Amino acid sequence: MDTINLFLYLFLSVFTFLLLRATAAAHLRRRKTRLPPGTLGLPFIGETLQLISAYKTENPEPFIDDRVSKYGNIFTTHVFGEPTVFSADPETNRFILQNEGRLFESSYPGSIQNLLGRHSLLLMRGTLHKRMHSLTMSFANSSILKDHLLADIDRLVRLNLDSWTGRVFLMEEAKKITFNLTVKQLMSFDPCEWTENLMKEYMLVIEGFFTIPLPIFSSTYRKAIQARRKVAEALVLVVRERRKEEREGGERKNDMLEALLEGDGVEGGRFSDEEIVDFMLALLVAGYETTSTIMTLAVKFLTETPHALSHLKVPTSSHSFFYFFILLKRFTGVFSIN
């Protein structure tokens, strides 16, 4: 199994797991309803180690397949410190997705919650969630973003391509582009030593998402907690510096942080530094893996489909972003999809 399919399999499985974890396991337990068949494994650890080790191999399916063959398409296990119901049934998954926010509520393992922060958009509920979500959508649909987004994408793609020497791993390069673009839209930082250091710490945070949420047992999780603290400290300094610039009448920036600061005093009071930092960290997480994976898959499938690729060679825009995958095609002999 190649890395792309491996990631997709992991993503789909974990997405279903996130939706089912709190609602199916905890909710059913509170109602004393019988859970689907399965095993809870070792105390607290459950079957977490088996799940993690499976997804570090080239073929993670046996973790799901073995349990499906033994217990059926919907089974109970215990991972990341909590009872969990896995569903490999398409109809059940469709029902869950269609009823998210009504019968089901998405949630995350304790390891992810601790790393995202209590004010993360992914974990918010109620009025604050509505405020943050509304602010995000307003910024995403604003003329401010539309006026410079394509230009930023064009420049960052060119910058990344110019840095390629010899053999490169496309997935890693796509991640760099995605991270740098997100940082640019959030805080108006171009790639520099500061963003490189931020990305190094951020990668450690990501690695801690799917581990046992006990620093004493997991060095990966311990490093992730430390890295999360460093990322938060770096972002707090940016927020405080921006507030200072605003007080002194500095130049206005066209980014998400500016929108958050301007949102102070609207519909419920000003956002705290902690709220803004957690929110920005969540936005970094939200698009990082998914966007870079889509970019990599697009290159893969365009490379394998010359007819589709030929349609993109018709000039339609002055921005090289529209030719991104064509440019990457030129490098098919020197990169690996990994």
C-alpha angles and dihedrals in degrees: 000000000000122000095256094057089042091056094045091050090050092046095051093044094048092044090057090044091054092054095047102038104085100021101045100036105032096033094050091045091054090052090047090236118156112261122223114274119278143098132277094208121201122002111281093340091063110166096328095118092052091050094048094045090048093055092049090062129077091250115043096163097096091071089063099028096051092053094043090054091048103039107013135254092309116049141161125238137153119243136159092010100306141082108262137191116211121200124200092168114110095208093050092047091050090050091051094049093047091051100042109137092023113052095002133040124200118236140163138233116268091253091061095042092055092049097045095050130237093272095053115134088230090061102035124113134186128003098351091052090052091050094050094043092049091049092050093050092047091053093044091053096041124115087232092068095039092052095062108016097090091044090052092048091048093050096045093047091051091047092051094047091050090056094058115113123171118328118002135180108239096206091056092047091049089052091053092051092048094048095047092047092050092049089049093053093043102044109001093246118149119210108290141134090286093055091045091054090045091053092050091055091041091055089056089052091052092050089058095056096089104037136097103286094231116103091198091061102032123054088187092058092044090054090046092054090050092047092048089055091051092048091050092049091051092049093046090056090052092049093048092047090051091050089051091051090051092051090051093049096252126170115292116244123216099225143104094266090058090052090051092050092047088051089067112119094017122119100344110000138286124324114248122232089251092053092050093047093049090047094051092046090053091052090051089053096042098064103024105088098023098050095043090048092051090050091051093046091050090056092046095051095040089052089052093044111055092175092060091044091054091059091059091056091073106100111245104152143023090232115095089214087084088055095044096111091044090054090049089050088067088063098051089115094055107038135069125210101233 
